[in-house]
């Protein structure tokens, strides 16, 4: 529930900012905005406010006069309040009061209904018979272009503002690669590429490895990169073969983790570890025949024995003890019910603090690097492995912490804002990028695309996006119940 609430709150912010970008630029260029809605409102709205009519409605819906399907819509509501009226026009131009503002009940997005614009919800037959000066279609191409890209730009600006705020308020904490005294454990694809467990990162493509500046793990182990490592007392070089990044994504786990002792922090009563006699302070050394050098290695070893008992060796007061422990089958992993100290408890953590003006370039850098990493990883979407990783709202919700944590919330919100910005600018009809594509064609050739062509293109694009939405959320359901 907490994850769901965080996702909804993030969507409220992201959708509002995105649609406000379209709204404010439409207003700047004198285009009337018919409706500005947070969430979708099939059949009824939670709230409606029309400033030009001076009416605020709660739980509102419309209907046609009985026996007259072509008649004017009749407005109904459970509660209605009369408020101050404001002029819908000033000097012949629409004002903010010409817009109907509302909140729908389906929390999956929102929309900004711009007058005179053909989109996935409004065909050419719904436009005024004669183009009006306050319509989108009568404005110059560059103005329409600015209105369409404004939502994407506002989302990216929001991400940068959040990253600036994070850097200023929390700073950054991390374990420098120099402090990895036990080295790293690597995933199977990286071991195939030439890494050896225990290798310590020294440099990426000849530049010193920096846990704060090198971007994501996928950036570091990108195909073709040459990684310099310390292997024992010697220096070794690993060039990442083509396809390694895709294999790492398929594993759905960290490509590498810090090695450190797996010390038990707490043993909740009633769990298999407690029943076997494991105590807080024990260091887990071996699970069956597998030596445990990191949390990932421990999970891998337990997963081999899920649903069965396995001998686990621990170090206690300088002595090694072996005890049989039942391993719980927890879906795709095996667990024994212990809490462990983390790598941050064993290795020296570095904290970076930023003043306000120092946080600005850091936030911009984080926004740009997040966008770059996301765009570069999208190529994996067009592989079989990448397609299997596609997820919907369940996957997005899983990114948030199970307990309310403002740092995680703002970090994930900034990340989702970058995703929303980029995904919307992809040139698919039905998205902002589809409109931008047609506008660029008009600006280059001087030929405006007909409203009918726009209507057909947006309909096709909308159907494609709807199918993609069904596939993504269906994949979440399948993974939840069948894997």
Secondary structure, DSSP 8 states (H G I E B T S, - for coil): -HHHHHHHHHHHHHHHHHHHHHHHHHHHTT--EEEEEEEE-SS-EEEEEETTTTEEEEEEEEEE-TT-TTS-EEEEEEEEEE-----SEETTEE-GGGSEEEE-SEEEEEEEEETT--BTTB-GGGS-SS--TTSGGGS-HHHHHHHHHHHHHHHHHHHHHHHHHHHHHT-EEE--GGG-TT-EEE-HHHHHHT--TT-EEEEETTEE--TTTS--HHHHT-TT-EEEEEETTEEEEEE--TTHHHHHHHHTS-SEEE---EEEEE--TTSHHHHHT--TT-EEEEETTEE--SHHHHHHHHHHTTTSEEEEEEEETTEEEEEEEE-EEETTEEE---EE--HHHHS--EEE---HHHHHHHHHHHHHHHHHHHHHHGGGGGSHHHHHT---HHHHHHTS-SS--HHHHHHHHHHHHHHHHHHHHSS-TTSHHHHHHHHHHHHHHS----HHHHHHHHHHHHHHHHHHHHHHHHHHHHHHHH-
